[in-house]
Amino acid sequence: MLTGCTPWPEELQRRYREAGYWEDITLWQMFEQSATKTPDRIALVFEDQRITYRELERQANRLALKFSEIGLKNRDRVVFQLANSPELIYAFYGLTKIGVIPVMALPAHRFTEISHFAGHAGAVGYLIPNQIKDFDYRELAGEITVAVPSVQHIIVAGQANEGQHSLTDWLAEPKVPGDEYRGDQGDPEDVALMLLSGGTTALSKLIPRTHNDFVYNCRQSSVVSSIDAKTVMLTLLPMSHNYNLGSPGILTALASGGCVVIASSINTEHVFSLIEKEQVSLILGAVPLVTKWLTSDIPEQHNLSSIKIIMNGGAKLAPELRQRIQTKFGCVFQESFGMGEGLLNLTRLNDEDEVILHSSGRPMSPGDEIKIVDENGNEVADGEKGELTCRGPYTIQGYYYAPESSANAFSPDGFYHTGDLVCRRNGYLYVEGRIKDLINRGGEKVSIDEVENHILADDRVENVSIVAMPDAQYGEKACAFVKLKAGQKLTREELTSFLLDRGIAKFKLPERLEIVESFPLSPAGKILRRELRRIIEETIKAEQESEQAKQRVSQL
Ligand code: AMP
């Protein structure tokens, strides 16, 4: 296994093989099995392109060869920041075929994040779109190569700058028969990809997922979500995130001979036209999308009878909204509560409504071991709240080159401490809160520590504390309580522009700024976040009430 990663103890490895969880094939081989079985079936739909399994395999093979020709090889790491598109999938499989490890970044990431991923991973390459809206990734890549000299290959989907490679040109070259990659392939026991922790430390840790574990992740999630060759899966959110990749996601659909429809926008009209046109059967939803659909009358203007499952993942969806989904769309709702580190819990399609509406699902594999523990690490009784810890055939045993964070997050017997507070009832988990310091913005995780550190770098700021505030569409957003230095002033716009200049992703920006004279403190002098959360909740509630009162008056 790649150095810097923690393998499963031999005893567990043996157990996982004996139980048939680990097939000892790579992600590429899993895809090839589908491509061989149904070469003419449509694998991908994007805008006006309909791509068969044969074509997908051909393009991935072509890229595997190109990647190896420029010098990428087994166990090299590359930062992978492509936007949702067929190219993302060609490139992902092309890399995994030759054992190159993609570090799955999101299009929203900027210099601070990308330089950290590249530096920490020792990346030799960086895959980017050319431009999205007014942001030019080729320029960012130029800055990254200066900051992280190990990054030598910039590969661009679209037109490349001088010294960079164009993936699009590679894909358009005529294929020379017999011109195939014949070198090393990935090893099933080795790392296939690295995901980013949605964790609490200042910068994301890298989560090394092996072929064996991720192949199993796809196989088992396809069983639990009934994903097969008839499935037409709609993907809307960044496909590089674990939820859309394999919880269950596009890799699961492609391993099952299904079709993946890639939306080019999350505009509601576009989404529902696409569902009708492509006869989508499974939608990978998330809190902000679902809340938007439920208040829109656009869905009713379309024939949506093909929808069998609407899934929610990344953050909990309220029971009331789950009920409304089932009623409005006449389908089954499925909750996906998973994490990049591995464990995936799903409600079952034939569960009682009570469970479907309220629970966060149960572990998808019989090989998942769950312990719910109190602060002292002792297991709590069923029905009592505690921290969810887990171990299993697709849950990692440690982060990549992060001994301290790994020691904090994994117990000596390999159980991952999720930081999620849950109750277990009849084998089902119910997420009740969390002990980790982060904001879950509709599934997008923001480390409080990281953003506070950036804000503290502002000369006007004496101290800051960020807390989650309730939000109707996203579930929660970040509110920054700031104490300024004497005589200073700061608006949210000024803070935003200061943070953007520091090169962080936009989704991390606090969406409210509260200037305070002092912070509520514990007897030990620690800022009481609990109290800040209460203050902002009450303020928002009062504002909403006064807004409603105003509306009532204006209607008189
Ligand atoms: P990530 O690794 O970015 O997918 O984040 C994983 C974390 O997201 C989990 O540990 C939970 O805190 C949270 N999460 C994901 N899905 C759900 C869900 N359905 N309900 C509640 N929390 C969720």
Residues whose N, C-alpha, C, O or C-beta is under 5 A from the ligand:
A	BS01	AMP	L196 G198 N312 G313 G314 A315 K316 S336 F337 G338 M339 G340 E341 T418 D420 V431 G443 K445
